[in-house]
Amino acid sequence: MLVVNLKRQAIIKDNFSTFGYKFSMNSHNDIAQNDAAIILDTLINADIKKITHGFHTFIDVDVDVDFMYNDFYPKVQKDAKLVFNIDYNKLINTYVMSFIEDVFEKIKQSSIMISLTNFEPYAFEASEKIIDYTSFIFIPISANSKDYEKFVQKGITLIYTDISSEEDMKKALKDELVPYYMGHYIEEPRNLPIKTAQKPPSMITELFIKLRSPDDIPIAIEIIKRSPELTFSILKFINSAFFAVPNRVSSVEAAVN
């Protein structure tokens, strides 16, 4: 039995009813680019609706958009109200705009919404496609919501973060541009140790059989990609001090080979 430690924080409406929950890893792994896949896989295996109660489910993707192209990316039901929360500042410093647009389009085609953090309207450029694909923007309570008004007019919803005092809450409630709020004043992040069943032995058996033959290595790689746990374990192992690889290995193909 695998135990995954998630952190959950509530997002509320102006009447203090729940709008959604934001999930992240309680502690980041050595191979951080697998966090988003592990969070999503854990929620689905543990029955996402029992943990999210049918509210909007925000998952911290950070800058980890590569997992969208792995075969283990699980399919979600269209009524799951799933939102990928992406760090825009890190994203544009890591990828070219055309790749970002391609990722955003793939996410939207999967019936998943997109939210952005660390998005400063006067510091970053965003194409029309990026804006069209974005549903939410998280902004700190210290920000001026008027700076984001043009995005609100395009249908993007703002969410105040970092609300840590009654004064912050009063300010947020007076702001007509921002309908949703989160922060320690509203709810302290809750740790959720979630037990998920181990992968069926048949997958492991199939994997070992394929690894015996060099001709079956590509098939073995595809089997590994179907499992976030296997992917994470192999990447963590290959990047450990035991192998002392000169450069961090970030793909399953490189790790297996």
N, C-alpha and C positions, 0 to 999 in steps of 0.2 A: 504494500500500500504506500503510495507516494503522497507526502504532505506538502502542499504548496502554500506559502504564506503570502496572502494578498492584503493590501491596505485599501479600505473603502471609506469614501467620504461623501456625505450627502450634498445634493444641490437642491435648493428650495425655491418656491415661488414667493410672491409678495404676501401671500396669506399664510406663509410658513408651512404649507403642505409640500410634500416631496415631489420634485420634478425628475430627479434621477440620482445616480451614484457614479462617482469616478473611481476607477480601480487602477492600482499600480502594484508593482512588486514591493513587498515590505522591505526587502534588502536586495540590492542589485547583484546579479550574478557576474562572474568573471567575463562571461561572454554576453554582454549586455544586449547585443542585437537580437537575442532570442527571447527577451522578456515579454514582448507583446504577444508572440505566438504562444508562450506558456500560459499567460493570463487568459487569453481567449480559449485555448484548449481546455484549461482547468474549469472555466465557467461553463463551457458546453458539456463537459463530462460530468460535472456536478449538478447539472440541470440549471441553466442560467436563470430561468424564471423564478426558481425557489430562492435564489440569492439576490436578485434584482427586483423581485416582486412586480415585474412587468413595467417598471419605470425605465427611462432612458439610461442606457449603460455606456458610460464613457470609459474607454480603455486607453491608458497612457502608451502611445506608440513611440513617443519622443521623436527620434529621427529614424527609427527602425522600420523603414518602408520596404526593405528588401524581402521581408517574410511574405509579402503579398504574392511573390513569384515562386514560392516554394510549394511543392505538391501537397505538403501536409496542411496547407491553409484550409481550415475547416469551413464548411458551408453553414450558414446560419439562416434561421427562418426569417422571413421578411417582416414579421411582426415583432422582432426582438428589440427594435429601437436601439440598435447598436451604433455607437459613435466612436470613431478613431480620433484620439486627441494627439495632434502632431505638433512638435516644437518647430515652429516656422523658422526661427533664427538659425537653429542648427541645420535645418533642412536646406536652406538656400546656400549655406556655406559648405555643404557636402555634395549636392547634386546640381546639375544644370536644370534650367527651367523646363525644358522639353521633357526631361525624365520625370520631374515632379508632376507635370500635367498628365503624363501617361499613368502615373501611379494613382493620382486623384480620380482619373476617369475609371480606372479598374475598380477602385473602392466603391464609387457610386454605382457602377454596373452590378455590384454585389449587394445592392440595396442597403448599403451602410453609409451613414452620414459622417461628415468630417468636421472636427473642431480644431482651432489653432490656438496655441499659446505662444507667448513671446513674439507677437505680431504687432509691430509698431508702424502705423500707417504712413508716417513721414520718413521712416528709416529704410523700409523695405519696398521693393517693387513686387507687385503681384499681377499676373496676367488676368485677363477677363475670364479665362477658363478656371483659374484657381479660385477666383471670387465666386463664379457660378457653381462650383462644386462644393464650396464651403457652406456649412449650415450654422456654425457657432464660432464665436471668438471669445476666449477667456481674456479678461483685462483686469489688472490689479485695481483695488479700490482707490488707490492713489492716482490713477489715470484720469484724464479728462474724456468722458464718454463722447463729447461733441466731436472729438477728433475721429470718431468711428461712425459718425452719423451717415456718411455716404454709403457705408457698408450695410447699415440697418435699412436704408432705403432700397438696397438691392436684395433684401430678404434675409440677411444674416442676423442671427440673434446673439446679443451680448450677454455674457455671464460674468458677474463680479467675483473675483477671488480675493483671498487674503483678508476677509472680514474678521477682525480679531477683537472688536470692542462694540459696545452699544452705540458709540458715536459713529463707527463705520456703518453699522446696520441702519441707523437713521438716515445717513447720507445716501445709502444705496436705495432705500425705500422711496426717497424723494426724487430719484432719477428716473424720468419717464422713458429713457432710452434703454434701460437695462432691467429686464424682468426677472432674472434669476441670479441666485447668490450662493456662495459657499465660503467656508473659512472656519477657523477654530472657534469663533464665537457661536457659530451655528451648530457645529458638531466637530468634536475631535476625531481625527482619523481612527477608524476601528481596524484592528488586526483580525483577519479571518484565516485561520489555518484550515484549509480545505483538503480533505482526503479524497484522492482520486484512485480508481482501480488501476493496477498495473496493466500494461499492454498484454494482450493474449499471448500465451506461449507460442502459438502458431506463427506469429510474426517473427519472433526471435528464432525459431527453428528454421523458417524460410530464409532468414537473413544469413544464418551460419552456413546453410547449404550453398547459397549463392556466393559467399565469400571464399569458398574452396576453389573456385575456378576463376581465373583471370578474365575469361570471356563473359562471366556473369557479374563483373564489378559494376557496370552501369545499372543493372537491375537491382543490385544490392543498394546502390546509392538512392534509387527511387524508393526502395522500402524504407530506408532511414529517413528520408524527407517526409514520409507520411506521419512520422512521430516527432513532436517537439521534444519529448524527453530524450529520445535517442540522439537527435540532432544536438541538443544542448550537451549531453554527456560526452559525445565524441569530440565536439569542438573544445570543450573544457579539458578533456584528456590530452588531446594533441597539442594544446597550448600550455600544458603544464611544464614544470621544471624538468620532468623526466625526459622529455624530448628536446628541450632547449632549442626550439626552432628560431631562426634569426628574425623572422617576420611573423606577426600574428596570422594564423590561418582562420579565415572567416567563411569558407565554403565547405560543404559536405564533400564535394568532389575532391578538393585538395586534401582534406583530412583522410579520406579513405585511401586515396592513392599513395 
